[in-house]
Amino acid sequence: MLNFGCQRYRFTSIFSIELAIFTGMKKNNYNVIGLMSGTSLDGIDLAHVNFTFSEGWNYRIFAAETIPYSAAWQKTLSEAVFYDDLRLKELNEDYTAYLAEVIAEFLSRNNISEVDAICSHGHTIKHEPQNGFTLQIGNLPKLATTLKKTVVCDFRVQDVELGGQGAPLVPIGDEFLFPEFDYCLNLGGFANVSTRENDTRLAYDICAVNTVLNWLANKMDLAFDDDGKIAATGMTDSDLLEKLEKLPFYDLQPPKSLGIEWVNAHIFPLFEGKKDIASALNTYTIHAGREIGKSLAGGKVLVTGGGTFNSFLISQIQKNTSAEIILPPAETVNYKEALIFAFLGVLKLREEINVLSSVTGASRDHSSGVIYS
């Protein structure tokens, strides 16, 4: 449990929600469920969290688990980026029903009867902030009506409407829950980093990680490259490495974010005709390690996300930075994002800022998300 000084913000949402809305929930103790589904498609992370406020925020995780996606759901979610509007609408309905089922079972398994809110990220299908568009499925009102609980969700859309990237959103939690670290690095489907510079919180996506590594491992009929062992045996493809490092995204200045569309367009085509998967894994892991390491100037780095368990990737990051890499307990590694989306939901309930314009590039700080009561 962490305690620190916290500056409080107020903002009135620009959204006018047509459903009954529960707002103005100002108190000092919140009992909530946080959910996160990432682009690596490993499953749905759920965390039952208690937040208390007294001159700063404290948290305690009571229960947390990951519900793996079935092969059918993995296939559907990975292909959905190519769906037309009708199929996406149907998928949104089906996925919302599935999320409600997963949440209900989590509540039952852990004997949780009363919560202030379910705070859900949903699952990103399309993320095109440059076109003013982002879509997270599973954020329909029927999630609240099915569960008969208050739901806070759909955190990214408002930021994109305000000219922001809609990502990353986790840095508000880094700012208030993990202030003792110089960097908070998450190694999920994408690597993203959060830090402070001149008293301003900055954060951005660095590169794709598990979206590519898992995709390559799938070609060997594996869900992932366990501990990076296969990558460690491969040879480095210098020509491929050079092409990866010349991708224009790496020259952009923050704020910047990535989506699966970028990977489909710019990363996967570079692997066409590559039959030596071990060498492909080796090359991409080295590439990711270099890009991540270059983003860490020094100090203490908290590393979370599934990539934390890939020791070959961690070794490549360490080769490219002088910063101190800190691997926290497994609970923090696995459930930090679920924890922080729970926190975003609490801030929304309090009508306080939960998205920083310095991070996303939006026209202003704001309190994002919708509340279904």
N, C-alpha and C positions, 0 to 999 in steps of 0.2 A: 504494500500500500504506500502511495506516495502523497506527500503534502507539500504545497508550495503556494507562493503568492499568486493571485490570479486577478488580472484586470477584467472587469465585466463590461460587456457591450450591450447596447439595446438597438433594435432595428425593427421597424414595422414591415412585414412582408409585402411585396408588391403584388402577390398573387391574391386573387379573390376566389376562394374555393367554393364551389357550388354546393358541396355536401355540408352536413353539419360538422363544424370544426370545434375541436377542444383546444383553447388557447389560454395563455396567461397563467400557466401552471408554475407558479413561483413557490418553491419550497426548498428545503435543504437536504432532502433525502429522496432518492429515486431508485426504484426497483424495476429494471428493464431487461429486455432481451435484445441482443444485437445480432444481426445476420449479415454475412458477406459471401458472395459467390464471385470468384475471380476468373480471369480469362484462361487460366491454366486448366480449368475444368476438372479439378481434382475432387470437388464436392462443395457442399454448403457448410460454412462455419457458423456455429451458433454459440453464443455466450450469454449466461445469466449473470448480470452485473448489478452491483449496488454502488451508486455514486452518492457521496455526501459532500456538502459544501460548508466550509467554515474557514474563512480567510483564504481559501484555496480548495481545489478539488482533490478528493481521495476516491479510490475505487477498490472494489474487491470482486473478484470473479468467483462465483459460487459453483458454477458448473459450465463446462464447455466441451463441445465435441464437433467432429466433422462427419457429415453424412455423405458418403461417396456417391457420385453420380453413377447410374447404371450405364452400360455400354450404349443403350438406346438413347438415353438423355445426352450423353457425351456427343454422340453422332448428330443428334438434332440441334444441339446448341452450337456445335462447330459449323454446321451448314446454314444456320439461320440467317447469317449475314447476307446470303444470296436469295432469301425468300422475298416474295412480293408482298404488298401491303395486306392482302387478305390472309395469306398464310401466317404473317406476323401477328395479325390480330387474333387468330385462332391459337397460335402458340402462346401469346400473352395470357389468354384465358386459361389454357391448360397448365402453364407454368405457375400462374398464381394459385390455382387449385392445388398443385403439387406442393408449393411452398407452404400453404395453409396446413396440409397434411403433415409435412415435416415438422413444422412448428408445434402443432398440436401434440404430436408424439413426443417431442422434446419436453414439452411442459408436463405431460403425463409421466414420462420416465423419471423426471426429476422432482415430481410432486410439487410443481409450481402452480398455484391456483390464482394468485393475484399479482398483476404487474401493472406498472404505470403506463407502459407502452411496449409495443413490438417495434423495433427500429431496424428497418430492412433496406439494404442497398439494392436488392434485386440482382438481375444478371444483365450485364452489358451485351447487347447484340450489335449495335452500331454506334460508333463514336466519331462524328465528323464535325468538330467544333468550328473548323474553317468554313463549313457550310451552314453553320448555325443549327446543328442537329445532333442530338444524342438520344439513344433509346436504351432504357433499362426495363426489361420485362419483369413481371411479378409484382408490380406496384399498383394494381387495380384496387378500387374500393372494396371489392368482394373479399379481399384478404382480411379486412376488418370485420365485415359482416359475417364471414364464415367462422372466424375465431372468436367473435364477440369481444374483441379487445381493441383499444386505441392503437392505431398503427401510424408511425411516422416513416415516410419513404420518399422515393423519387427525388433524391438530393441533388442531382446534377443538372436537370433541365433548366432551372431558373438561372444558374450561373452562365450557361451558354446563351440564354436570352439576354443576359446583361453583357454579352461580348466576351465572356471568359471561356477558358478551355473546358470547364466542367470537371476538371481534374488538375492535380490530385486534391482530394478532400481530407485525407488523413492528417495533414500538417496541423490542423487546429488541435488535434489530440496530442501531437508531438509537442506543441507549444505549451499545453496546459498539464499534460500527464507525464511527460518525459523531459523536463527542462534541463536535466543535468547532463544531457548528451549534446555534443557539438553537431552531430548528424544523426538522423534516423533514416536508415536504409532498409527498404523493403524489397525482397527478392521473390516476387511472385511471377505471374505471367509476364509482367514487365518489371524492370528495376526502376524504382523511384526513390528520390532522396529529398529530405527536408532539413533545413538548417536556418540559422539566423545570420544576417549580414547587415551591419549598421542598424541594429535594433529592429530589423524588419524580417519577418518570416518569409523565406523563399523555398520553393519546392518545384520539382519537375520530374518528368520521366527521363530516364537515361537511355535505356535500350530495352529490347525484348529479351526475356530470359527463358522462363519455362514454356512460353508459347512455342518457342523454337526447339528447345531441348527435348520437350516431351513429344513434339511432332516428329523429331528425328528418331527418338526411342521407339515410337509407335511403329516405325518401319521395320523394327526388329521384334515386333509383337510384344513390346514391353510398354508398361504404362509410363515409366520414366527411367532415367539412368541412375540407378541406386548409388548414392554417394559420389557420383561422377566417375565410377570405376571404369566404365567403358570408354569415356572420354580420355581418361588418363592413359589408356593403352593405345590410342590412336596417334597417327602422325599429323603434323600440322600442314595444312594445304596453304602455302604462302600466297598463291594466286587468289584463292577464295578469301583469305584474310585481308588482302589488300582491297578487294572489291567491297567487302563489308565496311572497312574503315573509311572508305570514300563516300559513304552514303551521306547526302546533304543534310539530313536531320541533325547529325552530330555537330554541325557548324551553326545551328540556330541557337539564339540566346533564349533563356527562360523569360516568360512562362511558355512551356511547350509540353505536349502530351502525345501519347501514342495509342493506337487502337489496332485491332486485328486486321482492319483494312490495310493499314500500312505494312504489316507483316506479309499479308497476302500479295501485295503489290511489289514490295522491295526486297524482302528477305527470301521467301520460299523460292522464287524463280532462280536465285543464285545457286540453289542446290540441285537444279535439274541435271540429271545425268550422273550425279554423285552416288556411286554404289558402295563406297567404303564408308559405312555409317559411323564407325568408330572414329575415323579421321574427321568426318563432318562434325561430330560431337566435340572432338578435341579442338577443332578450329573455332567453332562458335563459342565454346566456353572460354577459350583464350581471348577471343574478341570481346565478349561481354566483360570479362575480368579487367581488360584494359580500359574500356569505356567507363566502367564503374569506378575503378581506381583513380582515374584522372579527375573524377568529380569530388574526390575526398582530399581536401588540402591538408588535413591534420586534425589532431584532437581525438575525442572519443566518439566512436561510431557504434550505435545500437543497430544490430542486424536482425531482421525478422523475415518471416515468409518461408515458403517451402524450400527456396534455394539455399537457405541457411544450412540444410542438411547435406548439401553437395560440397564435400570437402575439397574437391578439385577446383570448383568455382571459387570457393573462399580463398584457396591458395593463390589463385590467379589475381584476385582482388588485392591480396596482401602484397603481391609482387609489384603492384603498380601504385602503391600509396604508402606514405609514412604514418598514416593515421592508425590509431589503436582500434582494432576490430574486436568488438565485444559481442559474444553470443550469449543471450540471456537464457533463462529456463525455458523448457519446451512449451509451457503454457503461453508465455509471452510470444515466442516465435510463431506458434500456430494460430493464436487468436487475437493478435494485436489489432487487426483490421476490424474484426467483429466487435471488439471492445470499443474501438474508436467510432464506429458507426452507431453503437449504442450511445456514445457520448454526443455525437452530432444530433441524435434524436432528442436527448435531454436538453441541449441548448435550444433546439427548435421549440420544444415545449415551453421553455422560459422566454421565448421571443428574443433570444440573444444571438449575436453573430456566430455563425458556425462555418462560414466560408470566407477566406481572406483574399481580397483582390490582389495583394502582392504575390500570391501564389498562382492564382488562376488567370489573372489578367482581366478580370471583370471590371466594369466601370466603378464599382464600389464594393466594400465589404457588405455582406448581407446574411440574412437568416434564411437558409434554403431548406426545401423539402415541403411536403404536404402532410397534413394530419387528417386521418379518417377516424372518426369517433363512432 
